[in-house]
Amino acid sequence: MLRVRRSKLYTFWFRHYSRAQFRKFFSSVQTFGSENFHGMDISIPIIFYINHAYWWDGFWSQLCTEAYFHQNLFIIIEYKQLVRYQFFTRLGAFSIVRENPREAIKTINYAVELLSTPSEKQNALWIFPQGEIKHIDARPLGFFGGSAKIVEGLLKKNTSVYICSMVTRADYLDEQKPDMFLSFQAPELIAPENFTSIKELTSDMERKTEAHLDELTQKIMTRNFQGAKTLVDGELSVNRKMDRFKSLLGLHRK
């Protein structure tokens, strides 16, 4: 298992690199729901569980953490991916081998250890329970039980843990380049008395994520962007450059 080897230098570099990549390839990155986290008890760890539809998934985690949460970021990445891009361990990533139950248990125990470690910042885990990239509209999402197993392990050491549904969707609107939309639901506090079983919690998380995705899709379809915050504003696309050029020449439509 590849473990976290956090580096402030790599984090500083990745902050600028990821922002530059989003500016280059997207018209914007918009977020919904970041205001839902005011008043959280930062001594209680939080798990963000997220749909997995794009190669870009995870690149925005550092940007969101710095812009909204200021947490200790941890993220689980498949071993075969992380071994190719080991610099992610410098940013808080560690690996999982889902095909090997013994190795998967090591990862779950390691996640519990990281999230239970006392810290001045809130400990946060970002996890993709689908385990692999699937089409955004594929149903059912097919969540594995690892997230719920981590919750179960944390409740043996902590009195409670937050869990939060986060979903992402990229779509083309009025620009040459797509927009990326990120949506957070309000965190849910899980305590021993409302934890039933790994299977039931996994099913509940999957059901909530599917409904959350449908809600985000409806917002995009109806262009209802009320309350959205711009995390990254993209570089000028071809159509924006053309509009600006026409405006400078006085050729814009009246």
Secondary structure, DSSP 8 states (H G I E B T S, - for coil): -------HHHHHHHHHHHHHHHHHH-SEEEEE-GGGGTT--TTS-EEEEE----TTTTHHHHHHIIIII--EEEEEEEHHHHTT-GGGGGGTEEEE-TT-HHHHHHHHHHHHHHHHS--SS-EEEEE-TT-S---TT-SS----SHHHHHHHHHHTTSS-EEEEEEEEEEE--SSSS-EEEEEE---EEE-GGG---HHHHHHHHHHHHHHHHHHHHHHHHTT--TT-EEEEE----HHHHHHHHHHHTT-S--
